[in-house]
């Protein structure tokens, strides 16, 4: 089985709590509350909760406020 090499210039398709919080520019406590309230999707792999970028983007899109006068 081939293993991926991690690189600081490429982003994994799965983000940790910290990476997801950084991506959304919110605190860890806030993202934890969002997970507990089922406001944001995540995956659980062997007890480790991870976040998919498309899910974070979907959350952002669904909470976007249209501009206007």
N, C-alpha and C positions, 0 to 999 in steps of 0.2 A: 504494500500500500504506500502510495506516494504521500508525503507530508508537505504541507504548505510551509514556506518560509515566511515568517512575519517580517514586515518592513514598516518602518515608521512613516513611510510615505503612502502606504496603501492601508485602507480601512477595512477591517473585517466586516463581513455581512451581519455579524452578530456583535452587539455592543454590551458591555458590562453596565451595571447601574451607574457608575461614575461617568463612563463615556456617553451614555444616554442622557444623563443630567447635563453634561457639558454641551452635548449636541443641542438640547432644548434650552440651554442657558438657565437652568433652574437648579435648586438645591437637591441634595440626595433625599432630604426629608420630604420635599414636595413630590418627587418622582415616586417615593415609597407610598405616599398617601394616594397618588393617582393609581398605582398598581392595586392597592387594597380596595379602592373604590371601583375597580374594573373600568377605569376611564381610559386606560392605555393597554394595548396588547403586549404580551411578552411570551417567551417560551421558557420552559423549565427543563433543563438538561441535567440529569443526575443531581438534582437539588440546587442547581445554579440557575438563577433567573437571568435571562439575556433578552435583548431587544433587537428587533429587525429595523433597519433604517426605513424601509417602505412603511412600516407601521407607525413610526415616529412622524414621517412625512404626512401620512394619512391623518394623524391626530392634528398636526399643524393645519392642514387644509380644512379639516372639519371645524376648526375653531378660528378660521380667518374671518376678519370683519371687513366687509367691503368699504372702500373709501367713498367719499362723496362730500357734498356741501352740508 
